[in-house]
Amino acid sequence: MTMTWDKVVVDRTAELSSWVDFCYQIMKRGVLIYAYANNHFQGHAPATIAKFLELWAANGFGKVTSPEPIRRQQPLLFPSLD
């Protein structure tokens, strides 16, 4: 176990690449994917996401987009708090 989160301690590019492939196969089926990252791949979560996007682009899978915001189905109870 490591307590170092500011750099890559173990190169896990191969494992992250397999997640890229898996997510692409699921996305091709029309399934919306929400992915979360922790610190264990690239030293910290933002670097893990950047590496995921780099691998995604390197595979030619296209641009990763954010989902459309959820539209509310009913009015808010306290609209001024939104």
Chimera marker file (.cmm) of the C-alpha trace (Angstrom):
<marker_set name="trace">
<marker id="1" x="0.000" y="0.000" z="0.000" r="1" g="1" b="0" radius="0.5"/>
<marker id="2" x="1.245" y="3.449" z="-0.837" r="1" g="1" b="0" radius="0.5"/>
<marker id="3" x="0.643" y="6.792" z="0.744" r="1" g="1" b="0" radius="0.5"/>
<marker id="4" x="2.077" y="8.669" z="-2.277" r="1" g="1" b="0" radius="0.5"/>
<marker id="5" x="-0.638" y="10.407" z="-4.287" r="1" g="1" b="0" radius="0.5"/>
<marker id="6" x="1.322" y="13.016" z="-6.254" r="1" g="1" b="0" radius="0.5"/>
<marker id="7" x="2.883" y="10.697" z="-8.856" r="1" g="1" b="0" radius="0.5"/>
<marker id="8" x="2.502" y="7.321" z="-10.494" r="1" g="1" b="0" radius="0.5"/>
<marker id="9" x="3.969" y="4.621" z="-8.254" r="1" g="1" b="0" radius="0.5"/>
<marker id="10" x="2.896" y="1.594" z="-10.306" r="1" g="1" b="0" radius="0.5"/>
<marker id="11" x="2.171" y="2.036" z="-14.012" r="1" g="1" b="0" radius="0.5"/>
<marker id="12" x="-1.384" y="0.783" z="-14.485" r="1" g="1" b="0" radius="0.5"/>
<marker id="13" x="-1.829" y="1.967" z="-18.070" r="1" g="1" b="0" radius="0.5"/>
<marker id="14" x="-2.691" y="-1.572" z="-19.209" r="1" g="1" b="0" radius="0.5"/>
<marker id="15" x="-5.491" y="-1.880" z="-16.649" r="1" g="1" b="0" radius="0.5"/>
<marker id="16" x="-6.823" y="1.594" z="-17.445" r="1" g="1" b="0" radius="0.5"/>
<marker id="17" x="-6.672" y="0.770" z="-21.149" r="1" g="1" b="0" radius="0.5"/>
<marker id="18" x="-8.856" y="-2.282" z="-20.544" r="1" g="1" b="0" radius="0.5"/>
<marker id="19" x="-11.399" y="0.001" z="-18.811" r="1" g="1" b="0" radius="0.5"/>
<marker id="20" x="-11.330" y="2.290" z="-21.856" r="1" g="1" b="0" radius="0.5"/>
<marker id="21" x="-12.094" y="-0.681" z="-24.109" r="1" g="1" b="0" radius="0.5"/>
<marker id="22" x="-14.830" y="-1.937" z="-21.788" r="1" g="1" b="0" radius="0.5"/>
<marker id="23" x="-16.505" y="1.480" z="-21.568" r="1" g="1" b="0" radius="0.5"/>
<marker id="24" x="-16.382" y="1.858" z="-25.339" r="1" g="1" b="0" radius="0.5"/>
<marker id="25" x="-18.131" y="-1.495" z="-25.842" r="1" g="1" b="0" radius="0.5"/>
<marker id="26" x="-20.856" y="-0.506" z="-23.371" r="1" g="1" b="0" radius="0.5"/>
<marker id="27" x="-21.237" y="2.953" z="-24.953" r="1" g="1" b="0" radius="0.5"/>
<marker id="28" x="-21.660" y="1.385" z="-28.418" r="1" g="1" b="0" radius="0.5"/>
<marker id="29" x="-24.748" y="-0.370" z="-27.037" r="1" g="1" b="0" radius="0.5"/>
<marker id="30" x="-26.275" y="3.020" z="-26.233" r="1" g="1" b="0" radius="0.5"/>
<marker id="31" x="-25.759" y="2.785" z="-22.482" r="1" g="1" b="0" radius="0.5"/>
<marker id="32" x="-24.933" y="6.011" z="-20.651" r="1" g="1" b="0" radius="0.5"/>
<marker id="33" x="-21.797" y="5.550" z="-18.577" r="1" g="1" b="0" radius="0.5"/>
<marker id="34" x="-20.965" y="7.398" z="-15.391" r="1" g="1" b="0" radius="0.5"/>
<marker id="35" x="-17.339" y="6.771" z="-14.493" r="1" g="1" b="0" radius="0.5"/>
<marker id="36" x="-15.614" y="7.640" z="-11.263" r="1" g="1" b="0" radius="0.5"/>
<marker id="37" x="-11.875" y="7.660" z="-10.621" r="1" g="1" b="0" radius="0.5"/>
<marker id="38" x="-9.841" y="7.352" z="-7.481" r="1" g="1" b="0" radius="0.5"/>
<marker id="39" x="-6.174" y="7.926" z="-6.737" r="1" g="1" b="0" radius="0.5"/>
<marker id="40" x="-4.831" y="4.455" z="-7.448" r="1" g="1" b="0" radius="0.5"/>
<marker id="41" x="-4.045" y="4.631" z="-11.160" r="1" g="1" b="0" radius="0.5"/>
<marker id="42" x="-2.168" y="7.865" z="-11.913" r="1" g="1" b="0" radius="0.5"/>
<marker id="43" x="-1.375" y="9.187" z="-8.451" r="1" g="1" b="0" radius="0.5"/>
<marker id="44" x="-4.576" y="11.224" z="-8.086" r="1" g="1" b="0" radius="0.5"/>
<marker id="45" x="-8.065" y="11.140" z="-9.622" r="1" g="1" b="0" radius="0.5"/>
<marker id="46" x="-7.753" y="14.110" z="-12.033" r="1" g="1" b="0" radius="0.5"/>
<marker id="47" x="-4.615" y="12.559" z="-13.571" r="1" g="1" b="0" radius="0.5"/>
<marker id="48" x="-6.441" y="9.231" z="-13.871" r="1" g="1" b="0" radius="0.5"/>
<marker id="49" x="-9.270" y="10.919" z="-15.769" r="1" g="1" b="0" radius="0.5"/>
<marker id="50" x="-6.773" y="12.719" z="-18.015" r="1" g="1" b="0" radius="0.5"/>
<marker id="51" x="-5.020" y="9.415" z="-18.760" r="1" g="1" b="0" radius="0.5"/>
<marker id="52" x="-8.374" y="7.719" z="-19.470" r="1" g="1" b="0" radius="0.5"/>
<marker id="53" x="-9.259" y="10.488" z="-21.955" r="1" g="1" b="0" radius="0.5"/>
<marker id="54" x="-5.796" y="10.259" z="-23.515" r="1" g="1" b="0" radius="0.5"/>
<marker id="55" x="-6.183" y="6.494" z="-24.018" r="1" g="1" b="0" radius="0.5"/>
<marker id="56" x="-9.739" y="6.986" z="-25.319" r="1" g="1" b="0" radius="0.5"/>
<marker id="57" x="-8.531" y="9.481" z="-27.929" r="1" g="1" b="0" radius="0.5"/>
<marker id="58" x="-5.533" y="7.314" z="-28.857" r="1" g="1" b="0" radius="0.5"/>
<marker id="59" x="-7.956" y="4.503" z="-29.703" r="1" g="1" b="0" radius="0.5"/>
<marker id="60" x="-9.901" y="6.844" z="-31.989" r="1" g="1" b="0" radius="0.5"/>
<marker id="61" x="-13.137" y="6.461" z="-30.030" r="1" g="1" b="0" radius="0.5"/>
<marker id="62" x="-14.215" y="10.075" z="-30.554" r="1" g="1" b="0" radius="0.5"/>
<marker id="63" x="-14.919" y="12.845" z="-28.100" r="1" g="1" b="0" radius="0.5"/>
<marker id="64" x="-16.199" y="12.072" z="-24.619" r="1" g="1" b="0" radius="0.5"/>
<marker id="65" x="-19.233" y="14.228" z="-23.913" r="1" g="1" b="0" radius="0.5"/>
<marker id="66" x="-21.052" y="15.144" z="-20.755" r="1" g="1" b="0" radius="0.5"/>
<marker id="67" x="-24.651" y="13.969" z="-20.429" r="1" g="1" b="0" radius="0.5"/>
<marker id="68" x="-27.523" y="16.385" z="-20.846" r="1" g="1" b="0" radius="0.5"/>
<marker id="69" x="-28.738" y="17.843" z="-17.550" r="1" g="1" b="0" radius="0.5"/>
<marker id="70" x="-31.695" y="16.073" z="-16.002" r="1" g="1" b="0" radius="0.5"/>
<marker id="71" x="-34.902" y="17.980" z="-16.602" r="1" g="1" b="0" radius="0.5"/>
<marker id="72" x="-37.092" y="18.278" z="-13.545" r="1" g="1" b="0" radius="0.5"/>
<marker id="73" x="-40.383" y="16.405" z="-13.754" r="1" g="1" b="0" radius="0.5"/>
<marker id="74" x="-42.162" y="18.378" z="-11.058" r="1" g="1" b="0" radius="0.5"/>
<marker id="75" x="-41.920" y="21.885" z="-9.656" r="1" g="1" b="0" radius="0.5"/>
<marker id="76" x="-39.567" y="22.554" z="-6.792" r="1" g="1" b="0" radius="0.5"/>
<marker id="77" x="-40.952" y="22.842" z="-3.301" r="1" g="1" b="0" radius="0.5"/>
<marker id="78" x="-38.570" y="25.724" z="-2.568" r="1" g="1" b="0" radius="0.5"/>
<marker id="79" x="-37.732" y="27.269" z="-5.985" r="1" g="1" b="0" radius="0.5"/>
<marker id="80" x="-35.602" y="30.070" z="-4.530" r="1" g="1" b="0" radius="0.5"/>
<marker id="81" x="-33.116" y="27.491" z="-3.172" r="1" g="1" b="0" radius="0.5"/>
<marker id="82" x="-32.332" y="26.024" z="-6.590" r="1" g="1" b="0" radius="0.5"/>
<link id1="1" id2="2" r="1" g="1" b="0" radius="0.2"/>
<link id1="2" id2="3" r="1" g="1" b="0" radius="0.2"/>
<link id1="3" id2="4" r="1" g="1" b="0" radius="0.2"/>
<link id1="4" id2="5" r="1" g="1" b="0" radius="0.2"/>
<link id1="5" id2="6" r="1" g="1" b="0" radius="0.2"/>
<link id1="6" id2="7" r="1" g="1" b="0" radius="0.2"/>
<link id1="7" id2="8" r="1" g="1" b="0" radius="0.2"/>
<link id1="8" id2="9" r="1" g="1" b="0" radius="0.2"/>
<link id1="9" id2="10" r="1" g="1" b="0" radius="0.2"/>
<link id1="10" id2="11" r="1" g="1" b="0" radius="0.2"/>
<link id1="11" id2="12" r="1" g="1" b="0" radius="0.2"/>
<link id1="12" id2="13" r="1" g="1" b="0" radius="0.2"/>
<link id1="13" id2="14" r="1" g="1" b="0" radius="0.2"/>
<link id1="14" id2="15" r="1" g="1" b="0" radius="0.2"/>
<link id1="15" id2="16" r="1" g="1" b="0" radius="0.2"/>
<link id1="16" id2="17" r="1" g="1" b="0" radius="0.2"/>
<link id1="17" id2="18" r="1" g="1" b="0" radius="0.2"/>
<link id1="18" id2="19" r="1" g="1" b="0" radius="0.2"/>
<link id1="19" id2="20" r="1" g="1" b="0" radius="0.2"/>
<link id1="20" id2="21" r="1" g="1" b="0" radius="0.2"/>
<link id1="21" id2="22" r="1" g="1" b="0" radius="0.2"/>
<link id1="22" id2="23" r="1" g="1" b="0" radius="0.2"/>
<link id1="23" id2="24" r="1" g="1" b="0" radius="0.2"/>
<link id1="24" id2="25" r="1" g="1" b="0" radius="0.2"/>
<link id1="25" id2="26" r="1" g="1" b="0" radius="0.2"/>
<link id1="26" id2="27" r="1" g="1" b="0" radius="0.2"/>
<link id1="27" id2="28" r="1" g="1" b="0" radius="0.2"/>
<link id1="28" id2="29" r="1" g="1" b="0" radius="0.2"/>
<link id1="29" id2="30" r="1" g="1" b="0" radius="0.2"/>
<link id1="30" id2="31" r="1" g="1" b="0" radius="0.2"/>
<link id1="31" id2="32" r="1" g="1" b="0" radius="0.2"/>
<link id1="32" id2="33" r="1" g="1" b="0" radius="0.2"/>
<link id1="33" id2="34" r="1" g="1" b="0" radius="0.2"/>
<link id1="34" id2="35" r="1" g="1" b="0" radius="0.2"/>
<link id1="35" id2="36" r="1" g="1" b="0" radius="0.2"/>
<link id1="36" id2="37" r="1" g="1" b="0" radius="0.2"/>
<link id1="37" id2="38" r="1" g="1" b="0" radius="0.2"/>
<link id1="38" id2="39" r="1" g="1" b="0" radius="0.2"/>
<link id1="39" id2="40" r="1" g="1" b="0" radius="0.2"/>
<link id1="40" id2="41" r="1" g="1" b="0" radius="0.2"/>
<link id1="41" id2="42" r="1" g="1" b="0" radius="0.2"/>
<link id1="42" id2="43" r="1" g="1" b="0" radius="0.2"/>
<link id1="43" id2="44" r="1" g="1" b="0" radius="0.2"/>
<link id1="44" id2="45" r="1" g="1" b="0" radius="0.2"/>
<link id1="45" id2="46" r="1" g="1" b="0" radius="0.2"/>
<link id1="46" id2="47" r="1" g="1" b="0" radius="0.2"/>
<link id1="47" id2="48" r="1" g="1" b="0" radius="0.2"/>
<link id1="48" id2="49" r="1" g="1" b="0" radius="0.2"/>
<link id1="49" id2="50" r="1" g="1" b="0" radius="0.2"/>
<link id1="50" id2="51" r="1" g="1" b="0" radius="0.2"/>
<link id1="51" id2="52" r="1" g="1" b="0" radius="0.2"/>
<link id1="52" id2="53" r="1" g="1" b="0" radius="0.2"/>
<link id1="53" id2="54" r="1" g="1" b="0" radius="0.2"/>
<link id1="54" id2="55" r="1" g="1" b="0" radius="0.2"/>
<link id1="55" id2="56" r="1" g="1" b="0" radius="0.2"/>
<link id1="56" id2="57" r="1" g="1" b="0" radius="0.2"/>
<link id1="57" id2="58" r="1" g="1" b="0" radius="0.2"/>
<link id1="58" id2="59" r="1" g="1" b="0" radius="0.2"/>
<link id1="59" id2="60" r="1" g="1" b="0" radius="0.2"/>
<link id1="60" id2="61" r="1" g="1" b="0" radius="0.2"/>
<link id1="61" id2="62" r="1" g="1" b="0" radius="0.2"/>
<link id1="62" id2="63" r="1" g="1" b="0" radius="0.2"/>
<link id1="63" id2="64" r="1" g="1" b="0" radius="0.2"/>
<link id1="64" id2="65" r="1" g="1" b="0" radius="0.2"/>
<link id1="65" id2="66" r="1" g="1" b="0" radius="0.2"/>
<link id1="66" id2="67" r="1" g="1" b="0" radius="0.2"/>
<link id1="67" id2="68" r="1" g="1" b="0" radius="0.2"/>
<link id1="68" id2="69" r="1" g="1" b="0" radius="0.2"/>
<link id1="69" id2="70" r="1" g="1" b="0" radius="0.2"/>
<link id1="70" id2="71" r="1" g="1" b="0" radius="0.2"/>
<link id1="71" id2="72" r="1" g="1" b="0" radius="0.2"/>
<link id1="72" id2="73" r="1" g="1" b="0" radius="0.2"/>
<link id1="73" id2="74" r="1" g="1" b="0" radius="0.2"/>
<link id1="74" id2="75" r="1" g="1" b="0" radius="0.2"/>
<link id1="75" id2="76" r="1" g="1" b="0" radius="0.2"/>
<link id1="76" id2="77" r="1" g="1" b="0" radius="0.2"/>
<link id1="77" id2="78" r="1" g="1" b="0" radius="0.2"/>
<link id1="78" id2="79" r="1" g="1" b="0" radius="0.2"/>
<link id1="79" id2="80" r="1" g="1" b="0" radius="0.2"/>
<link id1="80" id2="81" r="1" g="1" b="0" radius="0.2"/>
<link id1="81" id2="82" r="1" g="1" b="0" radius="0.2"/>
</marker_set>
